[in-house]
């Protein structure tokens, strides 16, 4: 006697946390694994399948837009990591996808089309994001749904629609334009540093003298600094352009060396700049992060240059632009000085903007040129 036909099982799809069943060679996602709703949808689909009734995609896939967002966010938190920690990209992804959930979170994922994406973009504009940030965040949204196609959470046929949405153009959108990053006056920085703890004040001085990125100054370790020459070379273990195959060499001249030297007394593999308040964290991992570094500076700015009483909204905005600054402005100040005194090429070398395809001969020449400038201004 022939055995009874095998009943397709209710399964757990671990990457997304959803329940799934395979019927007629097609996977149908049922919603959160173990939920009552997922079991009800499983029984309804199974009944239709065994009865030979057709299964429509919108009938079988219980995946919502919010479920796609949750699954991709979990994936991103594992994928975008450096040194065992999430990169800033994860926070940017979460911020972008928050608008997707607000606009269409409860809708079926298969209904997320280019018109919905346009609604999400308008929500970002209404939320006060500048044009370039909106375009970047829309790209993150499309990236999330492209990933969802590979996980069978979203129909690939709709992806071409999302890709076809053009970016916002300057002068043709209600979105504001971003303000250029400006230099910060050294006198303003000097007025701020008394309100910083010594370790953060040292980070500020070192960044101003070398043009490091904020993310580079927070991860300096003694083992990353070559002190064999009169100009030290700091090669960060991790940096912004490493995924493009670019090396990064930060030149540290005599003044920068004086700032850094006391912090090089730590063990070779420990971070130079750290907060000892985080006692629960192992010493090798204890350090300032880019966000805590920025927060410390913002707090010092408020203390050093408080907003005048009874200031109007316009006066308040002008006061903040003139007196409150961020770590990226230190890098811009260094770049402005280097370019003014020694030219564009020297500034590019010192900032790590050299072309990816330069030959080793030119790379050695550029390092020598960068060292010459660092001796004078770093």
N, C-alpha and C positions, 0 to 999 in steps of 0.2 A: 504494500500500500504506500502510495506517495505521501511524504510528510506534509504537514500543514505549511502554507506559505509563511515565510519569515515576515514578522511585523516590523516595519521600520522603527528604530528606537529613538527615543527622546534623549538627546546628548548635550553635553556641556561643551561649548566652544570657548576654550580657555582664553585665547587672546582678547576676546571681547566681553567675556562674562555672560554671554547670551546662551539661551537654549537653541538647539538646531535639530532639524530632522531632514533627512534626504528622501525625497519622493520622486520617483521617475527620473533619477539621475540629477535632480536639482536640489540644492540646499535651500531650505526655508528657515529663516531666523525668526524666533518666536518671542523675543523680548528677554528680560532678565531671567537667567537660569534659576529654577526653583519657584518662581512666582506663580500665583494662581492663574494670572492672565496667560502666561506661557503654556501652562498645562491645558487650559481651555482651548487655546488656539491649536495646540498639538492634536487634541482629540478631534476637533472640527476638521482639520486638514486630513487627518488619517481616515476619518469617516468618508470624506469626499473621495479620497484616493482609492480606498477599497471598493467604493461603490462605482468607480469608473467615471466620476464626474470630473470635468476639467478644472485645473487649478490655475487661477490667474495670479500673476506676480503680486498684484496689490492685495490679493486675498491671503497669500501665504506668508509674505515677509512682514513680520510684526516689528521690524526695525524702525525706530523713529530717528529723526535728525539728532535729538539729544543723545540717543544711544551711540550714534556714529561719533559725535563729539566726545563722549566719555571714553569710547574705545581708542580714538586717536590721541587724546590727551594722555592716556595711560601709556600708549606706545611712545609718544614724544618724550615723556619723562624718563623712559629707559634709553631712548636713542640719542637724545641731545645731552650728552654728559662729557665732562672733562674732569680728570682727576677724581673720579668717583662721585662727582656732584653735578646736579643739573646746571646747564648753561642758562644764560639769560633768555635764550630763545624759547625755553619752555614757558616762562612767564608771559612772553609776547604772544605765544600761541594761545594760552588761556585767555588773555585779554581780547584777542581777535575773535575766538570762538564763542565768547560770552554773548556777542551780538547775534551770532547764529542761533543760539538757544533762545534768546529773547524774541527773535522774529519768527522762528519756525520750529522750536524745540519739540513740540508735540506732534508735528506733521510727520507722515511717513517719509523715510529717507528717499524713497523713489520719487517723491514729489518735489525734491529740491532741484529746481531748474535755474536757468539764467535770470529769470524774472525775480525769483526769490533771492538770488545772490545780489541782484541790483537793490532790492529792499534792504538787505543787510548792509550794503555799502552806504545807502542813504542814512541808515541808523548811525553808522560810524561818523558820517559828516555831521549829523545833528548832534552827536555826542561831543563835538568840538575837536575832533582829530584833524590834523593838517593833511593836506593833499597827499604828500609823499607817504605819510604813515598809513593813510587809508589804502593806498595802492599796495603797500607792503602787507597790510593785514588781509586784504582781499586775496593776495597770492598765498597767504598762509591758509586761508579757508579752502581755496582750490586744492592746495597740497593735501589737506586733510581728506577731502573727498576722493582725490586720486588714490591715496592710500586705501580708502574704504573699498574702492573697486577691487584691489588686490585681495581684500579679505572677504569679498562677496557680500559686502554690506550696502553696496550702492551700484546701480546699473551703469556699466561703462558707457552706454550710449549717450547718457546725459553729460558725461565729462567734457565732451567736445563743446557743448553749450557753455559750460563754465569757463573753459579756456578762451572762448571767443569774446568774452566781455572785455572791451578795451579799458585801459587805465584812465584815470581822470587826468585831463590836460590842464596845464597852467592857463588861467584866464577863462576857462570854460566850465567852471564848477563853483559851487558855493563854498567849497572847502577852502579854509585859509591856507596861505603859504607858510612854510616853516621859516622862522627867523634864522639867519646865518649864525653859526657859532662865532662869538667874538672873543678877542683877547680879554684878559682881566688885568687891570692895572696892578703892578707889583705893590704899590702902596696900599691898595685895598686888601691884597693878600696879607701883607704885613700887619694890617689892622685886625685881621681875622685870627691869625695864628695864636695870639695869647689866650684865645678861648678854646683852643684845641689841646687835647692831652698830648704829651711829648711825642709819642709814637706816631700819631696822625700828623702832627706838625712836621716831623721828619719826612713822612711820605710826601707831603705837599712840597717841601723844599726839593726833594729828590726828583719828583715828577717835573717840577718847573725847570730844573737844571739839565734834564735829560730828554724831555719830550716823550716819556713813556706814556702808554695808554693806562687808564685807571686799572684795567684788568691785569696789566703787567706789573705795576708797582706793588699790588697786594700779594703777589706770589713770589717775590724775590727770596731766594735761599742762598746761603753761602756757597753751596756746591755749583750754583748756576753762574757764578761771577768769576771770570778769568782775571786774576790780579797779577799776571806775569809781566805786563808792560806798564808804562807810565800812564796810559789810558786803559782803564778796565773795560772789559767787554762782558756784558750781561746777556746771556742767551736764555730767555724764558722757556721753561719746560712746556708751557702751553701758551699760544698766542692767537690773535684773531685770524691771521692768514695762513695758519699751518695746514688747513685742509686744501689749500691751493698749492702746497708743496714749497712754499716760500720759507726761507730761514729768516730769523729775526735776531739782530745783534744790536743791543743798546750800548752806546758809548757813554762811559762815565768818566768825566774829567776830574781835575783836582778838587773842585768845590763839592761835587757830588760824592766823591770818595770820602771827604770829611764828614758828610752827612751820614753815609751808609756804614762807615767803618765800625762804630760801636755795636751795630746790629749784626755784624758778621761774626761776633764772638759766640753766637749760638751754634749748636751742632749743625754739621753740614747739611743735613737733610730736613732741618726744621725751617719754618718760615721766619724771615727776619722781623716782619711787622705783624704783631699779634696782640690780641687782647687777652690778658690772663684772667679776665672775668669768667670766660667760658671754661671753667675748671673741669667740667664733666667730659669735655672733648679731649682726646689724646693730644699730647703736645705736638706731635708731628703734623696733625691736621688743624691745629688751632691757628687761626689767622683772621685778619679783617677780610671781609668780602667787598666786592665792588659797591654793593648797595649800602653796607654799613659804613664804608669809607665816605660815600657821598652824603649819607645821612649825618655823619659827624660834622662835615663841612657846612651843610645847610644849617645845622643847629648853631654852629659858631657864627655864621653870618647873621642870624637873627639876634644873637646876643651882642655882636659887635656893632651892628647897624640896624637897630630896631626901627620899625616904621614910625614916623612922627605921629603924635596924637593929632586927631582931627584931620588927617590927610585925606584928600579926596581919592576916589578910585584911580583917577589918572595919575595923581601924585604918588600913590602907592605903587602903581605899576612902574613909574619912572624910577622910584627909589630902589625897587628890586632889581631892575635892569642895571642900575649904576653900582649897587653895592653887594648884591647877592650873586654868588658865582658857583660853578660846578667844576669837578676835576677835569673834565674835557677842555675847559677853557685854559687850564694850565698848559696843556699840550699845544693848544692853539697859540698861546703867548710865546712858547718856545719856538714854534714853527715860524711865526712872524719875525722874531728876532733873527733866527738862523737864515731865513731867506733874505731879509733886508741886508744883513752884514756879509753873507757869503754866497748868496745865489740860490736859485731853485734846486739845482742838482744836489747841493750839499744838504738842503732841507729834506729832500726826498730820501736820501740815504739815512739820515739821522732818525727820520720818522718811520722807517720801514716801508716806504712806498716804492722801492726799486722794482723795475720790471722783472717778471718771472723768468724771462728767457735770456737774461744777460749771461755772458760766458764767465767762466771762473776767473779769467784774466781781469775782466771789467769789475767783477765782484771784489777782487783783491784791491784793485785801484780805488773803488768806492769806499771800502773799509778804511783805507789809508786816509782818504779825504775826510771821512767822517771823524776819524781820530784827530786830525789836525784842528777841526772846528771844535771838537769836544775839549781839547786842551785849553781853548781860549774862552769858551762860554759855559762849559759844564763843570 
